[in-house]
Amino acid sequence: MLNTFPSSISSVLDSRAEGYSLPAGLYTRDDVFEADLDVFFRKHWIYVGLECDVPDAGDATVIDIGATSLILLRDDDEYVRVLHNVCRHRGSRLLDGGSTVISKLVCPYHQWTYELSGELVHAPHMGTDFDKSCRNLKPVNFKSIGGLIYVCLSDTPPDDVITLEEVVDERLAPYDIRNAKVAHQTDVIEHGNWKLTMENNRECYHCAANHPELCVSFIDLDFGFDPATLNEEDRAEAERHLRLYAERTQAWEAEGHPSGVVEQVCGHATNFRTQRLIIAGAGESQTRDATAASSKLLGKMTRKDLGDTHLWGHNCWSHFMGDHAVTAMVVPLSANRTLVRTKWLVHKDAVEGVDYDLNKLTEVWIATTEQDAELVARSQSGVEDPAYDPGPYSRFTEPQLDNFATWYIERMRAHGY
């Protein structure tokens, strides 16, 4: 009789070959999905939002990660906090999904009432001997890094996040993301595993054929090429581009704008990469004509020609330009469904229709995200097919996918799988 039980997660991890995509089960199995939520979305630092999601005291928004619901809010003293969205009485949710404005956190079930700090101040009919101080809302480990909110749901978060803090705080300081404004947000459900979403984002092998809007401002040579396949003219162009990159990066650095590659991938718990990229064409922004979408630049920025400071982690990617920024958060919903939440940020005083046109601001990444969603769905259908075998990554254009897969295996192993 054939064994119909699935192999252990450990044995599937063992079967991954270096330089190849992951075995099918790691993209498709429900037990792997639950393990991924536990390892990568509870025990590692993940990006969940922005300080400017809650610009004023009393602003609050709910973020759901698996079964965990979080409240990101700004308290009466203007401090940002992240609290578990679980009443300390009998566990009722305090706030529904989405954003709201509140003066207190009042449980709709039995009206237990909490200050925005999380302190329990009112618990009716619990007796005079009831100690309210033992029932404050549970806080969440979080860090605001350059205005981006990262949380870790574990009691022992990885301490190597300090490198991310040091690098990103410095690089994002001129953009003043803490005091930016969210001009627009979209939620797209991709019909694929979260790892396929991340793999798709970490290469531009597919860009020329699939992202015509993005390729106006993106330079595909930045994401690798096989020199042996280029004709003499294209090889000369690639060499010129590499020289330009070295020159431009050196000039930016000399002017006090950190620009070189900093990455922390394999061998580390906290996974990130950042680099200042050249913007093609007009060189100002990721728009259809590569010119700035907003006439009011972000934060303390005074120039439109400082490229694109890109940043990614294992559940996010962002692009920071002189006139605006784009951030994306990835949240697994099931083994084959993933939420991609994208936000467009402008200067806090920028006025729509006066300082920026919303369509120009958003159309490139709206189109790109929709295109990527279709590609991820195609990939998911393929890995679910019995004919799927892990395929080789291009060492020229997909080295970061191999790094990501290797890091994924490392971290699963580190947590007992």
C-alpha positions as CSV (number, residue, x, y, z in Angstrom):
1,M,0.0,0.0,0.0
2,L,1.4,3.4,-0.9
3,N,2.1,5.9,1.8
4,T,-0.5,8.7,1.4
5,F,0.8,10.8,4.2
6,P,2.8,13.9,3.2
7,S,6.5,14.0,4.1
8,S,7.6,16.0,7.0
9,I,8.4,19.7,6.5
10,S,12.0,18.9,7.4
11,S,12.3,16.4,4.6
12,V,10.9,18.9,2.1
13,L,13.4,21.5,3.2
14,D,16.2,18.8,2.8
15,S,15.2,18.3,-0.8
16,R,15.9,21.9,-1.9
17,A,18.9,22.1,-4.2
18,E,21.2,25.2,-4.1
19,G,20.6,27.5,-7.0
20,Y,17.1,26.1,-7.6
21,S,13.6,27.3,-6.7
22,L,11.9,25.7,-3.7
23,P,10.1,22.3,-3.8
24,A,6.4,22.5,-4.5
25,G,5.3,21.7,-1.0
26,L,6.9,24.8,0.4
27,Y,4.6,26.9,-1.8
28,T,1.4,24.8,-1.5
29,R,1.0,22.9,1.7
30,D,-1.2,24.2,4.6
31,D,1.2,22.9,7.3
32,V,4.0,24.8,5.7
33,F,1.8,27.9,5.5
34,E,1.2,27.6,9.3
35,A,4.9,27.2,9.9
36,D,5.7,30.2,7.8
37,L,3.3,32.3,9.8
38,D,4.9,31.2,13.0
39,V,8.5,31.6,11.9
40,F,8.5,34.5,9.5
41,F,5.5,36.6,10.7
42,R,5.7,36.0,14.5
43,K,9.4,35.4,15.3
44,H,11.0,37.9,12.9
45,W,10.7,41.6,12.5
46,I,8.0,42.5,9.9
47,Y,6.9,45.8,8.4
48,V,3.3,46.6,9.2
49,G,2.7,50.3,8.6
50,L,3.8,53.9,9.0
51,E,3.9,56.5,11.7
52,C,2.0,58.7,9.3
53,D,-0.9,56.1,9.2
54,V,-1.8,57.7,12.6
55,P,-0.8,61.3,12.3
56,D,-2.8,62.8,15.2
57,A,-3.7,61.8,18.8
58,G,-6.6,59.3,18.7
59,D,-5.9,58.0,15.2
60,A,-5.9,54.2,15.2
61,T,-5.7,51.5,12.5
62,V,-6.0,47.7,12.8
63,I,-3.5,45.3,11.1
64,D,-4.2,41.6,11.0
65,I,-1.4,39.1,10.7
66,G,-2.8,35.6,10.6
67,A,-4.9,35.1,13.8
68,T,-3.1,38.1,15.4
69,S,-4.8,41.5,15.3
70,L,-2.8,44.6,16.1
71,I,-3.8,48.2,16.9
72,L,-1.4,50.9,15.6
73,L,-2.3,54.2,17.3
74,R,-1.1,57.6,18.5
75,D,-1.8,58.2,22.1
76,D,-2.8,61.5,23.9
77,D,0.9,62.4,24.3
78,E,1.5,62.0,20.6
79,Y,3.5,58.7,21.0
80,V,3.0,55.9,18.6
81,R,2.0,52.6,20.2
82,V,1.2,49.1,19.0
83,L,-1.2,47.0,21.1
84,H,-2.8,43.6,20.8
85,N,-6.5,44.0,19.7
86,V,-7.7,41.7,22.4
87,C,-9.7,42.8,25.5
88,R,-8.2,41.5,28.7
89,H,-11.6,40.5,30.0
90,R,-12.8,37.6,27.8
91,G,-10.8,38.3,24.6
92,S,-13.2,40.3,22.5
93,R,-11.8,42.3,19.6
94,L,-11.7,46.0,20.6
95,L,-11.7,47.6,17.2
96,D,-12.9,46.4,13.8
97,G,-10.7,46.4,10.8
98,G,-9.7,49.7,9.1
99,S,-8.9,53.1,10.5
100,T,-10.8,55.1,13.1
101,V,-10.5,58.0,15.5
102,I,-10.9,57.3,19.2
103,S,-10.6,59.0,22.6
104,K,-10.5,55.7,24.5
105,L,-10.4,52.0,23.6
106,V,-13.8,50.7,24.8
107,C,-14.6,47.0,24.4
108,P,-18.0,46.7,22.7
109,Y,-18.9,43.6,24.7
110,H,-18.7,44.6,28.3
111,Q,-17.4,48.1,28.1
112,W,-14.0,47.6,29.7
113,T,-12.3,50.8,28.9
114,Y,-8.6,51.5,28.2
115,E,-6.6,54.7,27.8
116,L,-4.8,54.9,24.5
117,S,-1.6,53.9,26.4
118,G,-3.3,50.5,27.0
119,E,-4.0,51.1,30.7
120,L,-7.3,49.6,31.9
121,V,-9.2,52.4,33.6
122,H,-12.8,51.1,33.8
123,A,-14.0,47.5,34.4
124,P,-17.6,47.6,35.7
125,H,-18.9,45.2,38.2
126,M,-15.6,43.5,38.9
127,G,-15.6,44.2,42.6
128,T,-13.7,46.6,44.8
129,D,-10.8,44.2,45.2
130,F,-10.2,43.8,41.4
131,D,-6.6,44.9,40.5
132,K,-7.0,46.8,37.1
133,S,-3.2,47.2,36.8
134,C,-2.9,43.4,36.0
135,R,-5.2,43.7,33.0
136,N,-3.7,46.4,30.8
137,L,-3.7,45.7,27.1
138,K,-0.7,43.7,25.9
139,P,1.9,45.8,24.1
140,V,3.7,44.6,21.0
141,N,7.5,44.8,20.4
142,F,7.8,47.5,17.7
143,K,10.3,49.9,16.2
144,S,9.8,53.0,14.2
145,I,12.7,52.9,11.7
146,G,12.8,56.0,9.5
147,G,9.0,56.3,10.1
148,L,8.3,52.7,9.0
149,I,6.7,50.5,11.8
150,Y,8.3,47.1,12.3
151,V,6.9,44.7,14.8
152,C,8.0,41.3,16.2
153,L,5.3,39.2,17.9
154,S,7.9,37.1,19.7
155,D,9.0,37.8,23.3
156,T,12.6,37.4,22.0
157,P,12.9,39.4,18.8
158,P,16.1,39.1,16.7
159,D,18.6,41.7,17.9
160,D,20.3,42.1,14.5
161,V,17.5,44.6,13.6
162,I,19.9,47.2,14.9
163,T,21.7,47.2,11.6
164,L,18.5,47.9,9.8
165,E,17.8,50.7,12.2
166,E,21.2,52.3,11.8
167,V,21.3,52.2,8.0
168,V,17.7,53.1,7.3
169,D,17.3,55.9,9.9
170,E,20.2,57.7,8.3
171,R,19.1,57.1,4.7
172,L,15.5,58.1,5.2
173,A,16.1,61.1,7.4
174,P,15.9,63.7,4.5
175,Y,12.5,62.2,3.4
176,D,11.0,62.8,6.9
177,I,8.6,59.8,6.4
178,R,7.4,60.2,10.0
179,N,5.7,63.4,8.9
180,A,4.6,62.5,5.4
181,K,1.0,61.9,4.4
182,V,-0.6,58.8,2.9
183,A,-2.1,60.0,-0.4
184,H,-3.5,56.7,-1.5
185,Q,-3.7,53.0,-0.5
186,T,-4.6,49.9,-2.4
187,D,-5.1,46.3,-1.2
188,V,-4.6,43.6,-3.8
189,I,-5.1,39.9,-3.2
190,E,-2.6,37.9,-5.1
191,H,-3.6,34.3,-5.8
192,G,-0.2,32.8,-4.8
193,N,2.0,31.9,-1.9
194,W,3.7,34.8,-0.2
195,K,7.1,33.5,-1.1
196,L,6.2,33.7,-4.8
197,T,5.2,37.3,-4.2
198,M,8.5,38.1,-2.7
199,E,10.5,36.2,-5.3
200,N,8.7,38.1,-8.1
201,N,9.7,41.4,-6.4
202,R,13.3,40.5,-6.1
203,E,14.1,40.2,-9.7
204,C,13.6,42.2,-12.9
205,Y,14.2,39.4,-15.3
206,H,10.5,39.7,-16.1
207,C,10.3,43.5,-16.2
208,A,10.9,44.3,-19.9
209,A,8.2,41.9,-21.0
210,N,5.6,42.7,-18.3
211,H,6.1,46.2,-16.9
212,P,6.1,48.8,-19.7
213,E,5.0,51.6,-17.3
214,L,7.7,50.8,-14.7
215,C,10.4,50.4,-17.3
216,V,10.2,54.1,-18.2
217,S,12.0,54.9,-14.9
218,F,13.5,51.5,-14.0
219,I,16.8,50.4,-15.5
220,D,16.7,46.6,-16.0
221,L,20.5,46.5,-16.2
222,D,20.5,47.3,-12.5
223,F,19.1,43.8,-11.9
224,G,21.7,41.8,-13.7
225,F,22.5,40.6,-17.2
226,D,24.5,37.8,-19.0
227,P,27.3,39.6,-20.8
228,A,27.9,36.6,-23.1
229,T,24.5,37.0,-24.6
230,L,24.8,40.7,-25.4
231,N,25.9,42.0,-28.8
232,E,28.8,44.4,-29.0
233,E,26.6,47.5,-28.9
234,D,24.5,46.3,-25.9
235,R,27.7,45.2,-24.1
236,A,29.2,48.7,-24.6
237,E,26.0,50.2,-23.3
238,A,26.0,47.9,-20.2
239,E,29.6,48.9,-19.5
240,R,28.8,52.6,-19.8
241,H,25.9,52.1,-17.4
242,L,28.1,50.4,-14.8
243,R,30.6,53.2,-15.0
244,L,27.8,55.7,-14.6
245,Y,26.6,53.9,-11.6
246,A,30.0,53.9,-9.9
247,E,30.4,57.6,-10.7
248,R,26.9,58.6,-9.6
249,T,27.1,56.6,-6.4
250,Q,30.5,58.2,-5.6
251,A,29.2,61.7,-6.2
252,W,26.0,61.1,-4.2
253,E,28.1,59.7,-1.3
254,A,30.5,62.7,-1.5
255,E,27.5,65.0,-1.2
256,G,26.4,63.3,2.0
257,H,23.7,61.0,0.5
258,P,24.3,57.4,1.5
259,S,23.8,55.4,-1.7
260,G,25.8,52.2,-1.8
261,V,24.5,48.7,-1.4
262,V,23.9,47.5,2.2
263,E,22.4,44.1,2.6
264,Q,21.9,41.6,5.3
265,V,20.6,38.3,3.9
266,C,21.9,34.8,4.4
267,G,23.4,34.1,7.8
268,H,21.2,36.7,9.5
269,A,17.8,36.7,11.1
270,T,16.7,40.2,9.9
271,N,16.7,40.2,6.1
272,F,17.0,43.5,4.2
273,R,18.7,45.3,1.3
274,T,18.9,48.9,0.4
275,Q,20.6,50.9,-2.4
276,R,20.1,54.2,-4.2
277,L,19.2,53.4,-7.7
278,I,19.4,55.7,-10.8
279,I,16.1,56.6,-12.3
280,A,16.0,56.3,-16.1
281,G,14.7,58.9,-18.6
282,A,13.9,62.3,-16.9
283,G,15.5,60.8,-13.8
284,E,13.1,62.2,-11.2
285,S,10.4,59.7,-10.2
286,Q,8.6,56.5,-10.9
287,T,5.9,57.9,-13.1
288,R,4.9,57.3,-16.8
289,D,7.3,60.0,-17.9
290,A,9.8,59.7,-15.1
291,T,9.2,63.3,-14.0
292,A,8.1,64.2,-10.5
293,A,4.5,63.6,-9.6
294,S,4.5,66.2,-6.7
295,S,5.9,69.7,-6.9
296,K,6.2,69.7,-3.1
297,L,9.1,67.5,-2.3
298,L,9.2,65.1,0.6
299,G,10.6,66.3,4.0
300,K,13.8,68.2,3.6
301,M,14.5,67.1,0.1
302,T,15.6,70.0,-2.2
303,R,16.5,68.0,-5.3
304,K,14.5,65.7,-7.7
305,D,17.7,64.0,-9.1
306,L,18.7,61.9,-6.1
307,G,17.4,58.7,-7.6
308,D,15.3,56.0,-5.9
309,T,16.3,54.8,-2.4
310,H,15.0,51.3,-2.5
311,L,14.5,49.1,0.6
312,W,13.2,45.6,1.0
313,G,12.7,43.1,3.8
314,H,11.2,39.7,3.8
315,N,7.6,41.0,3.7
316,C,8.0,44.4,2.2
317,W,9.5,46.7,-0.4
318,S,9.7,50.5,-0.7
319,H,10.9,53.2,-3.0
320,F,11.8,56.7,-1.7
321,M,12.2,59.5,-4.3
322,G,12.5,63.2,-4.0
323,D,8.8,63.9,-4.6
324,H,7.0,60.8,-3.2
325,A,7.5,57.3,-1.8
326,V,5.8,54.0,-2.4
327,T,5.7,51.2,0.3
328,A,4.3,47.7,0.0
329,M,3.5,45.3,2.8
330,V,3.0,41.5,2.2
331,V,0.7,39.4,4.5
332,P,0.0,35.7,3.9
333,L,-3.7,34.9,4.0
334,S,-3.4,31.2,3.1
335,A,-1.0,28.9,1.3
336,N,-2.2,30.3,-2.0
337,R,-3.5,33.8,-1.2
338,T,-1.4,36.9,-0.2
339,L,-2.3,40.5,0.6
340,V,-0.2,43.2,-1.0
341,R,-1.0,46.6,0.6
342,T,0.6,49.5,-1.2
343,K,0.8,53.1,0.0
344,W,1.8,56.3,-1.8
345,L,3.3,59.0,0.4
346,V,3.7,62.7,-0.2
347,H,4.7,65.8,1.8
348,K,2.3,66.3,4.7
349,D,1.3,69.7,3.3
350,A,0.9,68.6,-0.3
351,V,-2.6,69.2,-1.7
352,E,-4.1,66.9,-4.2
353,G,-4.9,68.7,-7.5
354,V,-2.6,71.6,-6.5
355,D,0.8,70.0,-5.7
356,Y,0.2,66.6,-7.2
357,D,-2.1,64.7,-9.5
358,L,-3.2,61.5,-7.9
359,N,-3.4,59.5,-11.1
360,K,0.2,60.5,-12.1
361,L,1.3,59.6,-8.6
362,T,-0.2,56.1,-8.5
363,E,-0.7,54.8,-12.0
364,V,2.8,53.1,-12.5
365,W,2.7,51.0,-9.3
366,I,-1.1,50.3,-9.6
367,A,-0.4,48.9,-13.1
368,T,2.8,47.1,-11.9
369,T,1.1,45.5,-8.9
370,E,-1.8,44.3,-11.1
371,Q,0.7,42.8,-13.6
372,D,2.6,41.1,-10.8
373,A,-0.5,39.7,-9.3
374,E,-1.2,37.9,-12.6
375,L,2.4,36.6,-12.8
376,V,2.2,35.3,-9.2
377,A,-1.1,33.5,-9.9
378,R,0.5,31.9,-13.0
379,S,3.4,30.8,-10.9
380,Q,1.1,29.4,-8.2
381,S,-0.8,27.4,-10.8
382,G,2.5,26.0,-12.1
383,V,3.9,24.9,-8.7
384,E,0.6,23.1,-8.0
385,D,0.9,21.1,-11.2
386,P,2.3,17.6,-10.7
387,A,4.7,18.4,-13.6
388,Y,6.5,21.1,-11.6
389,D,10.1,20.5,-10.8
390,P,12.2,23.2,-9.1
391,G,14.0,25.2,-11.8
392,P,17.4,26.8,-11.9
393,Y,17.8,30.5,-11.0
394,S,19.8,32.7,-13.4
395,R,23.0,33.5,-11.7
396,F,23.0,36.8,-13.6
397,T,19.5,38.1,-13.0
398,E,18.1,36.0,-10.0
399,P,20.9,35.8,-7.4
400,Q,18.7,37.4,-4.8
401,L,16.1,34.7,-5.3
402,D,18.7,32.1,-4.5
403,N,19.7,34.2,-1.4
404,F,16.0,34.4,-0.4
405,A,15.4,30.7,-0.7
406,T,18.6,29.9,1.1
407,W,17.7,32.3,3.9
408,Y,14.2,30.8,4.1
409,I,15.7,27.3,4.6
410,E,18.2,28.7,7.2
411,R,15.5,30.4,9.3
412,M,13.2,27.4,9.1
413,R,16.0,25.2,10.4
414,A,16.9,27.8,13.1
415,H,13.3,27.4,14.5
416,G,13.3,23.6,14.6
417,Y,12.0,22.5,11.2
